[in-house]
Structures are given as C-alpha cells and as structure tokens.
Amino acid sequence: MKTYDLAFLENPKPVVSKDLKYTLSTLELLFSGASSRGILIYAGVDWTPIYPDWPKEKPNQPFDLLPVVTVADKGEREAGRTFVLAENLAVDIFLAKHFGLHGNDEWEEGVINSFYSSSNAFFFQEIINNLYFGSANSAEEKTAKLDTFLNKTLAGWADIHEAHLKNNHLNGHYVGNRTTLADIRTTTMLEMLTRVIGVDRVKSVINETRTPGIHKVITAVQSKPSYAAWFSSDAYKNLDSKTTAFVKNDHPEFFLE
C-alpha cells in the first residue's frame, strides 16, 4: 500500500489558483468518484482523469482504493511534491472546502455534511448494495424490488430532502443561497441513479411537480457552464458509454420497456 507523503504537510500549502493542477483516479465508470468528479467539474478547474489498470495498480494507491485525488502546482510537480488524498468522504470534503463549496462556519458545515451524508449513504447502501447487487432472481421479484425502491425507498429519501429544501425557501440550495457539497452530492447521486434504472423511472419520483426543491438543486448545479460543457465532452460520452454497457450487462431488465 502506498502511504502519504507527510512532508507535504510541513511546508506552505498552495492556494487555489490557475496554476494548480488536479488529477482524479477512478475506475472508468461514471459511478466511481462521481461526487469528487462533480466538484472538480463544477469548480471549472484544470483536472485530468486517470483510470488505473485495476486491480494491477491497486497496491500503488493509498488504502488500496479509489478514488484518489492529487493536487500540485507546476513547480511542485516538477520537484515531485504532490498532495495525494484517498477515501471517498475525505476527498469530497477536502475538495468542497478547497473550492469554497462548504460551510462558512461549523454550523453550516454540520447541515451540509448531514445532507451530503444522506445522499452519499443512499448511493452506496440503497442504489449500489441493495438495488444493484442485492438478490432478486425471477422477473417478478425484480419488478417488485424496483417498485419498492421507487415508491418507498427513493420516495422516502426525497420527502426528507424536499421538506428541508422547502424550509430553505425552495431556492435550489440546502444552505443559504449558494451551491455546496450537499447540492453537488444530491445531483451526482441522482445522475448515477438514472444510469442504473433510466431517466423516466427516476423522473416518476423526482420531478418538478412532486419534488420542486430537488429539481431546483439539480438545475442549479447542472446549469453551471463548466458542468454543461462536461456533458458535451468526449470524456463524458466515453464514460457514459462504458457505464451503460456495464449496467446493461448486469441488469438487462432495467433497459426493457
């Protein structure tokens, strides 16, 4: 396992500038590092995706896991000094704070982290573990499982978030009147859900009429020019194609009308 270079912490830290370069190492699927990728895209910074040869390069990554983010400026890169960070939660929170997409104080951070945690846990526990990898054998079982997920699990999550967003004046944000980590995680989580079960199924629960607050959150994030440009990029189209093929191989029933 590769360890952190702690000497980096003993030197002056670089601040956000056009000279900083970022990399994000993930699997070559939209699911992998979705929220970290979303933050980098929203921030509009110079970043490079890296897709390690997995699991061959697993021992070369901190914690033997992905995603991994690196940050360096030109001088530090030439000198071999690069900040490396792993673990999903740590990377997301670091990037959010780094780009001013977190709270202005510990009170705002607490609220942001709670809704970030809710959407993040929903992605890994409900979408990946239960829906994607959970057991269901017959066509009837799969249909019933999907119905329960949409009408109880997803709807229940949406009701909780919608109540909070309504309490924040339905302005398209979880805290204040600006985009934060919570907004980006909800957006990326729902983007990934559409890749698993399709846009129409997600919209049967998450839509402008039933969940206007969540709809505004997604719109606010995706309307950022750098985010809109990502959707038209070759890098996105490549990941989208590979992700669709991956899901279709495991769950062809999600692609049946």
Secondary structure, DSSP 8 states (H G I E B T S, - for coil): -----GGGGGS----S-TTEEEEEE--SSTTTTHHHHHHHHHHT--EEEE---TTTTGGGSGGG-S-EEEEEEHHHHHTT--EEEESHHHHHHHHHHHTT-S-SSHHHHHHHHHHHHHHHHIIIIIIIIIIISS---SHHHHHHHHHHIIIIIIHHHHHHHHHHHHHTTTSS-SSTTS--HHHHHHHHHHHHHHHHH-HHHHHTTSSTTT-HHHHHHHHHHHTSHHHHHHHTSHHHHHHHHHHHHHHHHH-GGGG--
